[in-house]
Amino acid sequence: MLAATTAAEPHVRAHAIATQRLLRDPDAGFECAIEEAKRVVALGGFGQEG
């Protein structure tokens, strides 16, 4: 899963980040996790290369 957080495809990174978030805090809920992941990807976080 760690490799997916640095994938070139934004949707792959967002999914991996959301999954990590849910593993850390299962009570957060999927919608919250996916929205946070989209923000991270949009801002170029979590190891995006380029």
PDB file with one MODEL, atoms N, CA, C and O in Angstrom:
MODEL        1
ATOM      1  N   MET A   1       0.826  -1.194   0.000  1.00  0.00           N
ATOM      2  CA  MET A   1       0.000   0.000   0.000  1.00  0.00           C
ATOM      3  C   MET A   1       0.869   1.256   0.000  1.00  0.00           C
ATOM      4  O   MET A   1       0.471   2.273  -0.568  1.00  0.00           O
ATOM      5  N   LEU A   2       2.027   1.209   0.615  1.00  0.00           N
ATOM      6  CA  LEU A   2       2.885   2.388   0.663  1.00  0.00           C
ATOM      7  C   LEU A   2       3.262   2.852  -0.743  1.00  0.00           C
ATOM      8  O   LEU A   2       3.304   4.053  -1.011  1.00  0.00           O
ATOM      9  N   ALA A   3       3.533   1.914  -1.630  1.00  0.00           N
ATOM     10  CA  ALA A   3       3.879   2.278  -3.003  1.00  0.00           C
ATOM     11  C   ALA A   3       2.732   3.007  -3.691  1.00  0.00           C
ATOM     12  O   ALA A   3       2.971   3.896  -4.508  1.00  0.00           O
ATOM     13  N   ALA A   4       1.502   2.647  -3.377  1.00  0.00           N
ATOM     14  CA  ALA A   4       0.342   3.283  -4.010  1.00  0.00           C
ATOM     15  C   ALA A   4       0.212   4.748  -3.623  1.00  0.00           C
ATOM     16  O   ALA A   4      -0.357   5.533  -4.382  1.00  0.00           O
ATOM     17  N   THR A   5       0.727   5.137  -2.459  1.00  0.00           N
ATOM     18  CA  THR A   5       0.625   6.537  -2.039  1.00  0.00           C
ATOM     19  C   THR A   5       1.544   7.441  -2.850  1.00  0.00           C
ATOM     20  O   THR A   5       1.445   8.664  -2.761  1.00  0.00           O
ATOM     21  N   THR A   6       2.435   6.851  -3.639  1.00  0.00           N
ATOM     22  CA  THR A   6       3.324   7.642  -4.495  1.00  0.00           C
ATOM     23  C   THR A   6       3.095   7.353  -5.974  1.00  0.00           C
ATOM     24  O   THR A   6       3.916   7.720  -6.814  1.00  0.00           O
ATOM     25  N   ALA A   7       1.984   6.698  -6.293  1.00  0.00           N
ATOM     26  CA  ALA A   7       1.669   6.359  -7.680  1.00  0.00           C
ATOM     27  C   ALA A   7       1.469   7.622  -8.514  1.00  0.00           C
ATOM     28  O   ALA A   7       1.108   8.675  -7.988  1.00  0.00           O
ATOM     29  N   ALA A   8       1.701   7.506  -9.796  1.00  0.00           N
ATOM     30  CA  ALA A   8       1.559   8.651 -10.706  1.00  0.00           C
ATOM     31  C   ALA A   8       0.090   9.047 -10.896  1.00  0.00           C
ATOM     32  O   ALA A   8      -0.210  10.218 -11.128  1.00  0.00           O
ATOM     33  N   GLU A   9      -0.815   8.087 -10.800  1.00  0.00           N
ATOM     34  CA  GLU A   9      -2.231   8.353 -11.025  1.00  0.00           C
ATOM     35  C   GLU A   9      -2.874   8.928  -9.756  1.00  0.00           C
ATOM     36  O   GLU A   9      -2.820   8.298  -8.700  1.00  0.00           O
ATOM     37  N   PRO A  10      -3.478  10.112  -9.852  1.00  0.00           N
ATOM     38  CA  PRO A  10      -4.079  10.743  -8.670  1.00  0.00           C
ATOM     39  C   PRO A  10      -5.149   9.897  -7.989  1.00  0.00           C
ATOM     40  O   PRO A  10      -5.234   9.892  -6.761  1.00  0.00           O
ATOM     41  N   HIS A  11      -5.971   9.177  -8.764  1.00  0.00           N
ATOM     42  CA  HIS A  11      -7.027   8.383  -8.131  1.00  0.00           C
ATOM     43  C   HIS A  11      -6.453   7.212  -7.345  1.00  0.00           C
ATOM     44  O   HIS A  11      -7.040   6.799  -6.345  1.00  0.00           O
ATOM     45  N   VAL A  12      -5.319   6.671  -7.775  1.00  0.00           N
ATOM     46  CA  VAL A  12      -4.665   5.592  -7.036  1.00  0.00           C
ATOM     47  C   VAL A  12      -4.108   6.135  -5.717  1.00  0.00           C
ATOM     48  O   VAL A  12      -4.272   5.518  -4.664  1.00  0.00           O
ATOM     49  N   ARG A  13      -3.447   7.302  -5.784  1.00  0.00           N
ATOM     50  CA  ARG A  13      -2.919   7.928  -4.567  1.00  0.00           C
ATOM     51  C   ARG A  13      -4.038   8.249  -3.591  1.00  0.00           C
ATOM     52  O   ARG A  13      -3.911   7.977  -2.397  1.00  0.00           O
ATOM     53  N   ALA A  14      -5.133   8.823  -4.078  1.00  0.00           N
ATOM     54  CA  ALA A  14      -6.243   9.200  -3.209  1.00  0.00           C
ATOM     55  C   ALA A  14      -6.831   7.966  -2.515  1.00  0.00           C
ATOM     56  O   ALA A  14      -7.137   8.011  -1.323  1.00  0.00           O
ATOM     57  N   HIS A  15      -6.985   6.890  -3.245  1.00  0.00           N
ATOM     58  CA  HIS A  15      -7.539   5.671  -2.660  1.00  0.00           C
ATOM     59  C   HIS A  15      -6.604   5.123  -1.583  1.00  0.00           C
ATOM     60  O   HIS A  15      -7.058   4.732  -0.507  1.00  0.00           O
ATOM     61  N   ALA A  16      -5.309   5.092  -1.864  1.00  0.00           N
ATOM     62  CA  ALA A  16      -4.344   4.582  -0.888  1.00  0.00           C
ATOM     63  C   ALA A  16      -4.308   5.445   0.367  1.00  0.00           C
ATOM     64  O   ALA A  16      -4.238   4.924   1.480  1.00  0.00           O
ATOM     65  N   ILE A  17      -4.356   6.752   0.192  1.00  0.00           N
ATOM     66  CA  ILE A  17      -4.336   7.665   1.331  1.00  0.00           C
ATOM     67  C   ILE A  17      -5.596   7.496   2.167  1.00  0.00           C
ATOM     68  O   ILE A  17      -5.531   7.485   3.397  1.00  0.00           O
ATOM     69  N   ALA A  18      -6.738   7.365   1.509  1.00  0.00           N
ATOM     70  CA  ALA A  18      -7.999   7.164   2.227  1.00  0.00           C
ATOM     71  C   ALA A  18      -7.975   5.846   2.999  1.00  0.00           C
ATOM     72  O   ALA A  18      -8.463   5.771   4.127  1.00  0.00           O
ATOM     73  N   THR A  19      -7.413   4.821   2.393  1.00  0.00           N
ATOM     74  CA  THR A  19      -7.323   3.524   3.060  1.00  0.00           C
ATOM     75  C   THR A  19      -6.441   3.619   4.297  1.00  0.00           C
ATOM     76  O   THR A  19      -6.782   3.074   5.347  1.00  0.00           O
ATOM     77  N   GLN A  20      -5.316   4.303   4.182  1.00  0.00           N
ATOM     78  CA  GLN A  20      -4.442   4.488   5.341  1.00  0.00           C
ATOM     79  C   GLN A  20      -5.168   5.252   6.447  1.00  0.00           C
ATOM     80  O   GLN A  20      -5.051   4.906   7.622  1.00  0.00           O
ATOM     81  N   ARG A  21      -5.905   6.272   6.077  1.00  0.00           N
ATOM     82  CA  ARG A  21      -6.651   7.063   7.053  1.00  0.00           C
ATOM     83  C   ARG A  21      -7.658   6.178   7.796  1.00  0.00           C
ATOM     84  O   ARG A  21      -7.785   6.266   9.017  1.00  0.00           O
ATOM     85  N   LEU A  22      -8.362   5.337   7.061  1.00  0.00           N
ATOM     86  CA  LEU A  22      -9.347   4.451   7.687  1.00  0.00           C
ATOM     87  C   LEU A  22      -8.690   3.410   8.590  1.00  0.00           C
ATOM     88  O   LEU A  22      -9.258   3.020   9.611  1.00  0.00           O
ATOM     89  N   LEU A  23      -7.506   2.967   8.214  1.00  0.00           N
ATOM     90  CA  LEU A  23      -6.794   2.026   9.074  1.00  0.00           C
ATOM     91  C   LEU A  23      -6.379   2.684  10.387  1.00  0.00           C
ATOM     92  O   LEU A  23      -6.412   2.052  11.443  1.00  0.00           O
ATOM     93  N   ARG A  24      -5.988   3.963  10.315  1.00  0.00           N
ATOM     94  CA  ARG A  24      -5.599   4.697  11.529  1.00  0.00           C
ATOM     95  C   ARG A  24      -6.810   5.047  12.386  1.00  0.00           C
ATOM     96  O   ARG A  24      -6.737   5.002  13.614  1.00  0.00           O
ATOM     97  N   ASP A  25      -7.930   5.398  11.739  1.00  0.00           N
ATOM     98  CA  ASP A  25      -9.107   5.858  12.470  1.00  0.00           C
ATOM     99  C   ASP A  25     -10.380   5.340  11.798  1.00  0.00           C
ATOM    100  O   ASP A  25     -11.012   6.060  11.024  1.00  0.00           O
ATOM    101  N   PRO A  26     -10.755   4.095  12.092  1.00  0.00           N
ATOM    102  CA  PRO A  26     -11.927   3.497  11.437  1.00  0.00           C
ATOM    103  C   PRO A  26     -13.231   4.245  11.708  1.00  0.00           C
ATOM    104  O   PRO A  26     -14.175   4.141  10.924  1.00  0.00           O
ATOM    105  N   ASP A  27     -13.294   4.987  12.793  1.00  0.00           N
ATOM    106  CA  ASP A  27     -14.514   5.719  13.113  1.00  0.00           C
ATOM    107  C   ASP A  27     -14.678   6.991  12.288  1.00  0.00           C
ATOM    108  O   ASP A  27     -15.747   7.602  12.304  1.00  0.00           O
ATOM    109  N   ALA A  28     -13.644   7.394  11.576  1.00  0.00           N
ATOM    110  CA  ALA A  28     -13.698   8.623  10.788  1.00  0.00           C
ATOM    111  C   ALA A  28     -14.703   8.511   9.642  1.00  0.00           C
ATOM    112  O   ALA A  28     -15.314   9.506   9.252  1.00  0.00           O
ATOM    113  N   GLY A  29     -14.873   7.328   9.112  1.00  0.00           N
ATOM    114  CA  GLY A  29     -15.808   7.124   8.013  1.00  0.00           C
ATOM    115  C   GLY A  29     -15.149   7.334   6.662  1.00  0.00           C
ATOM    116  O   GLY A  29     -14.195   8.101   6.530  1.00  0.00           O
ATOM    117  N   PHE A  30     -15.669   6.645   5.670  1.00  0.00           N
ATOM    118  CA  PHE A  30     -15.071   6.676   4.346  1.00  0.00           C
ATOM    119  C   PHE A  30     -15.174   8.044   3.688  1.00  0.00           C
ATOM    120  O   PHE A  30     -14.203   8.503   3.087  1.00  0.00           O
ATOM    121  N   GLU A  31     -16.304   8.699   3.781  1.00  0.00           N
ATOM    122  CA  GLU A  31     -16.468   9.992   3.109  1.00  0.00           C
ATOM    123  C   GLU A  31     -15.440  11.004   3.597  1.00  0.00           C
ATOM    124  O   GLU A  31     -14.835  11.717   2.797  1.00  0.00           O
ATOM    125  N   CYS A  32     -15.248  11.066   4.894  1.00  0.00           N
ATOM    126  CA  CYS A  32     -14.254  11.979   5.468  1.00  0.00           C
ATOM    127  C   CYS A  32     -12.857  11.613   4.974  1.00  0.00           C
ATOM    128  O   CYS A  32     -12.081  12.491   4.597  1.00  0.00           O
ATOM    129  N   ALA A  33     -12.537  10.326   4.974  1.00  0.00           N
ATOM    130  CA  ALA A  33     -11.210   9.879   4.558  1.00  0.00           C
ATOM    131  C   ALA A  33     -10.952  10.182   3.093  1.00  0.00           C
ATOM    132  O   ALA A  33      -9.856  10.617   2.740  1.00  0.00           O
ATOM    133  N   ILE A  34     -11.937   9.963   2.235  1.00  0.00           N
ATOM    134  CA  ILE A  34     -11.729  10.194   0.807  1.00  0.00           C
ATOM    135  C   ILE A  34     -11.612  11.681   0.502  1.00  0.00           C
ATOM    136  O   ILE A  34     -10.841  12.070  -0.375  1.00  0.00           O
ATOM    137  N   GLU A  35     -12.361  12.515   1.206  1.00  0.00           N
ATOM    138  CA  GLU A  35     -12.255  13.960   0.996  1.00  0.00           C
ATOM    139  C   GLU A  35     -10.878  14.466   1.429  1.00  0.00           C
ATOM    140  O   GLU A  35     -10.278  15.299   0.750  1.00  0.00           O
ATOM    141  N   GLU A  36     -10.386  13.967   2.548  1.00  0.00           N
ATOM    142  CA  GLU A  36      -9.043  14.346   2.998  1.00  0.00           C
ATOM    143  C   GLU A  36      -8.000  13.890   1.981  1.00  0.00           C
ATOM    144  O   GLU A  36      -7.074  14.637   1.665  1.00  0.00           O
ATOM    145  N   ALA A  37      -8.144  12.683   1.476  1.00  0.00           N
ATOM    146  CA  ALA A  37      -7.200  12.150   0.501  1.00  0.00           C
ATOM    147  C   ALA A  37      -7.205  12.982  -0.782  1.00  0.00           C
ATOM    148  O   ALA A  37      -6.146  13.234  -1.357  1.00  0.00           O
ATOM    149  N   LYS A  38      -8.371  13.404  -1.231  1.00  0.00           N
ATOM    150  CA  LYS A  38      -8.457  14.239  -2.432  1.00  0.00           C
ATOM    151  C   LYS A  38      -7.723  15.560  -2.227  1.00  0.00           C
ATOM    152  O   LYS A  38      -7.049  16.048  -3.133  1.00  0.00           O
ATOM    153  N   ARG A  39      -7.857  16.141  -1.024  1.00  0.00           N
ATOM    154  CA  ARG A  39      -7.156  17.395  -0.730  1.00  0.00           C
ATOM    155  C   ARG A  39      -5.648  17.189  -0.746  1.00  0.00           C
ATOM    156  O   ARG A  39      -4.909  18.009  -1.292  1.00  0.00           O
ATOM    157  N   VAL A  40      -5.194  16.100  -0.149  1.00  0.00           N
ATOM    158  CA  VAL A  40      -3.754  15.801  -0.112  1.00  0.00           C
ATOM    159  C   VAL A  40      -3.208  15.660  -1.521  1.00  0.00           C
ATOM    160  O   VAL A  40      -2.167  16.228  -1.851  1.00  0.00           O
ATOM    161  N   VAL A  41      -3.914  14.899  -2.352  1.00  0.00           N
ATOM    162  CA  VAL A  41      -3.476  14.688  -3.731  1.00  0.00           C
ATOM    163  C   VAL A  41      -3.491  15.991  -4.511  1.00  0.00           C
ATOM    164  O   VAL A  41      -2.559  16.269  -5.265  1.00  0.00           O
ATOM    165  N   ALA A  42      -4.537  16.798  -4.342  1.00  0.00           N
ATOM    166  CA  ALA A  42      -4.644  18.063  -5.066  1.00  0.00           C
ATOM    167  C   ALA A  42      -3.521  19.022  -4.679  1.00  0.00           C
ATOM    168  O   ALA A  42      -3.072  19.822  -5.499  1.00  0.00           O
ATOM    169  N   LEU A  43      -3.077  18.939  -3.447  1.00  0.00           N
ATOM    170  CA  LEU A  43      -1.997  19.816  -2.982  1.00  0.00           C
ATOM    171  C   LEU A  43      -0.617  19.235  -3.261  1.00  0.00           C
ATOM    172  O   LEU A  43       0.399  19.864  -2.966  1.00  0.00           O
ATOM    173  N   GLY A  44      -0.584  18.030  -3.832  1.00  0.00           N
ATOM    174  CA  GLY A  44       0.685  17.431  -4.210  1.00  0.00           C
ATOM    175  C   GLY A  44       1.405  16.739  -3.070  1.00  0.00           C
ATOM    176  O   GLY A  44       2.626  16.589  -3.114  1.00  0.00           O
ATOM    177  N   GLY A  45       0.681  16.320  -2.061  1.00  0.00           N
ATOM    178  CA  GLY A  45       1.297  15.672  -0.921  1.00  0.00           C
ATOM    179  C   GLY A  45       1.483  14.181  -1.098  1.00  0.00           C
ATOM    180  O   GLY A  45       1.154  13.620  -2.143  1.00  0.00           O
ATOM    181  N   PHE A  46       2.012  13.546  -0.070  1.00  0.00           N
ATOM    182  CA  PHE A  46       2.248  12.105  -0.009  1.00  0.00           C
ATOM    183  C   PHE A  46       3.123  11.609  -1.131  1.00  0.00           C
ATOM    184  O   PHE A  46       2.778  10.639  -1.805  1.00  0.00           O
ATOM    185  N   GLY A  47       4.249  12.256  -1.344  1.00  0.00           N
ATOM    186  CA  GLY A  47       5.273  11.722  -2.212  1.00  0.00           C
ATOM    187  C   GLY A  47       5.042  11.833  -3.693  1.00  0.00           C
ATOM    188  O   GLY A  47       5.686  11.122  -4.464  1.00  0.00           O
ATOM    189  N   GLN A  48       4.160  12.688  -4.118  1.00  0.00           N
ATOM    190  CA  GLN A  48       3.948  12.846  -5.551  1.00  0.00           C
ATOM    191  C   GLN A  48       5.240  13.347  -6.167  1.00  0.00           C
ATOM    192  O   GLN A  48       5.792  14.360  -5.738  1.00  0.00           O
ATOM    193  N   GLU A  49       5.713  12.637  -7.164  1.00  0.00           N
ATOM    194  CA  GLU A  49       6.943  13.025  -7.836  1.00  0.00           C
ATOM    195  C   GLU A  49       6.617  13.743  -9.116  1.00  0.00           C
ATOM    196  O   GLU A  49       5.585  13.499  -9.741  1.00  0.00           O
ATOM    197  N   GLY A  50       7.520  14.641  -9.507  1.00  0.00           N
ATOM    198  CA  GLY A  50       7.273  15.294 -10.785  1.00  0.00           C
ATOM    199  C   GLY A  50       7.564  16.738 -10.798  1.00  0.00           C
ATOM    200  O   GLY A  50       7.392  17.393 -11.826  1.00  0.00           O
TER     201      GLY A  50
ENDMDL
END
